[in-house]
């Protein structure tokens, strides 16, 4: 039997083990500052290099840009692993923020697993003695010095209490809180930099994202908080016999040490072992989706990281959850707002979806909402028109996040955790059962939501109910018309109503004037450097003259490209 504590906590094979500079008790603030800012500056320079057409051999194409972005994404993932626990966790959190980063970055960050070497058993002994004031033999009847699993935040050992219970003991990596304090102080300065950046600052709340990351990271390294999460999670499922959650032994728990009941199980992605045990894989797939929907819709307290390593199956078919460091909460008011968003999707009404997203805080209102409205309506028309049981959560989420990138969407952590969990569970379910569809399992829950939300049977299926709904909608629109006219007149009086008129001819003239102005500047630059090179050469400053001539030559190449561009533009205008 296999016990799984966290998918990201599996140790490396010996040949893949690597010594990390951050794997120590004490850290140099100056060294961390240099390492972190070097990564940020290198990332900014690579992003700048990405957009320069002259940096691509044979010209820039979208395929070449995508390949370079992919290479950058792999480098980012590897560098975050080298930078240590803080950045591994930040990278994992950012893997849910497709509204902030390109798809290639999000995809690579989702692969970020903090598989690192374990720390020495002597350190384990020292931490336990510091926290409990007693040695391991005094606390435990037996304690395996070889960890079951190791990660950047800590490692897990199997043990037996003096009373005979089999347990697992999670030990936090030494010096972790000090490292978080140093790194997060540096990250606050980076957040301020991005907040004030002319390109990446407007419309993005980097300081809010920083505060959110701090809250999540400090909660995850507080093992007492994880123990409370496990207890609450177990209480929420106390009536469900098909789910099992390990028990916490509070006498053996501190902020750095957590002792949990040892619950062996088959890893949910170990399909051969599940088949060999005679367990129905299709039923397990259904139970995993049902458990998550139950968490969201009944309790509002959910496991925010339900990947295959945190899910297992007992020999009698029970679903076992592990690792409660990262949990999500949905308040009743948030559930009500999410319900409004769901109704907007169900009715294919882009205006209702936009209004509910603004109310939810996931979308910032801007002057021109037209492009956003058209994008959402396109998604509703193309994907929500499919039969409910044929829709894919992962596909809908990917398309929503693709729309969100470079738009004023600001998805809260809860929303992104839910979408990531849905996508993960859909992948787990299809691995267990190729015919599994998460939306099909969710359909009865959705029907119940719609019923509780005020959709009666007549409104959904009866012709007269539909006619009544349409009539009520028309009457509401008619009654609201005078008020809307009054609001429009008020905006006119206050100068808040703006009109935009675009002329294609004017736009073409302005673009041509801009190109001509740039050409004049380059011509002046070429003349200035050519004259400087001549004067320097006459005065026998050969090297300085060569540098000036080189700059003049570069400017000449750019000038020639600009002339060709103007020529192509003139040809295009004549065709029009």
Secondary structure, DSSP 4 states (H G I P E B T S, - for coil): -B--S-GGGPPPPGGG----TT-SS---HHHHHHHHHHHHHHHHHHHHHHT-GGGSTT---HHHHHHHHHHHHHHHHHHHHHH-HHHHHHHHHHTT-TTTS-HHHHHHHTT-----PPPPHHHHHHHHHHHHSS-HHHHEEEE-SS-SEE-SSEEEEEEEETTS-EEEEEEEPTTHHHHHHHHHHHHHHHHHHHHT-TTTTTT--HHHHHHHHHHHHHHHT-HHHHHHHHHHHHHHTTT-TTEEEPPB-GGG--SSEEEEE---BEETT-HHHHHHTT--HHHHHHHHHHHHHHIIIIISEEES---GGGEEE-TTS-EEE---SSEEE--HHHHHHHHHHHHHHHTT-HHHHHHHHHHHTSB---S--HHHHHHHHHHHHHHTTS-GGG--HHHHHHHHHHHHTTTTB---HHHHHHHHHHHHHHHHHHHH-TT--HHHHHHHHHHHHHHHTT--HHHHH-HHHHHHHHHHHHHHHHHHHHHHHHHHHHHHHHT--------HHHHHHHHHHHHHHHHHHHHHHHHHHHHHHHHHHHTT-HHHHHHHHHHHHHHHHHHHHHHHHHHHHHHHHHH-
